[in-house]
Amino acid sequence: MKRSVLYWLLAFIFTVGIAVFQRMTGPTYPVDLSLTVDSHEIEFELPRSHGGAGDAKISIDIPDTSITGKIEYRRLNSTDPWMTKKLKRTGHTLTGFIPHQPPAGKVVYSLHLATQEETTATEEVVIRFKGAVPAGILIPHIIAMFLAMLFSTRTGIEALIKGEKTYLYTLWTIGFLFIGGIILGPVVQKYAFGAFWTGFPLGYDLTDNKTAIAFLAWLVAAWKLRKNRNAHGWALGASIILLVMYLIPHSVLGSELDYTEPNA
């Protein structure tokens, strides 16, 4: 009993670590940057994702009132000219906005800070816009995907020790992966980007494709274990495949609006 609790604890800690890694390495996670203006180093973060209605807010804390700022931006992969918006100061904060875009629309922008003596700018940052996803859909999706990875990890451990619950844990993994990735995943995608599925054969969305690959791998593992409960290697292989899928940052090669389309 104590050994089983230890295995679950290890699986939980490992899953949390993978979830944090995937979140922080994704292309929509805020990026930490710094600029030096007149020997003053200013640290801040810039958003790379905006959900829901309204413009995307860019806000940084700069107590030195001699520093002004502006945003330069244009739609990603478009022929648009570069647009400029000044940052408005309110107390210690400089704030600006990037115009709202349709779901999956992306804007490339840079932040410029200046004094009377010096002007400096950040690297270009890409922000992706998305529709609002109801909490009643998003939260169950996140929980189900977390539990899928948790049970996948625990199944892998069980397979390594050739435990008798390998098949049972495999079924639980499939169940949570089906609910979170196959059922709720496309619903989240529809709310956020206007399409239920943008993976193969309809597109190249890596999140959709890797979910499908992992789910198929677990179905094969379950089929092999059903015929032979000692086929632990198949479950171990499926758990490794899902791990590799999770190590790929979330939203890589995600939905992107084509601004060359006439109605974009």
Stockholm file with secondary structure:
# STOCKHOLM 1.0

chainA/1-264         MKRSVLYWLLAFIFTVGIAVFQRMTGPTYPVDLSLTVDSHEIEFELPRSHGGAGDAKISIDIPDTSITGKIEYRRLNSTDPWMTKKLKRTGHTLTGFIPHQPPAGKVVYSLHLATQEETTATEEVVIRFKGAVPAGILIPHIIAMFLAMLFSTRTGIEALIKGEKTYLYTLWTIGFLFIGGIILGPVVQKYAFGAFWTGFPLGYDLTDNKTAIAFLAWLVAAWKLRKNRNAHGWALGASIILLVMYLIPHSVLGSELDYTEPNA
#=GR chainA/1-264 SS CHHHHHHHHHHHHHHHHHHHHHHHHSTTSCEEEEEEETTEEEEEEECSEEESSSCEEEEEECCCTTCEEEEEEEETTSCCCCEEEECEEETTEEEEEECCCCTTCEEEEEEEEECSSCEEECCCEEEEEECCCCHHHHHHHHHHHHHHHHHHHHHHHHHHTTCTTHHHHHHHHHHHHIIIIIIHHHHHHHHHHSCSCCSTTTCCCHHHHHHHHHHHHHHHHHHHHHHCTTCHHHHHHHHHHHHHHHHSCTTTTCCCCCTTSTTC
#=GC SS_cons         CHHHHHHHHHHHHHHHHHHHHHHHHSTTSCEEEEEEETTEEEEEEECSEEESSSCEEEEEECCCTTCEEEEEEEETTSCCCCEEEECEEETTEEEEEECCCCTTCEEEEEEEEECSSCEEECCCEEEEEECCCCHHHHHHHHHHHHHHHHHHHHHHHHHHTTCTTHHHHHHHHHHHHIIIIIIHHHHHHHHHHSCSCCSTTTCCCHHHHHHHHHHHHHHHHHHHHHHCTTCHHHHHHHHHHHHHHHHSCTTTTCCCCCTTSTTC
//
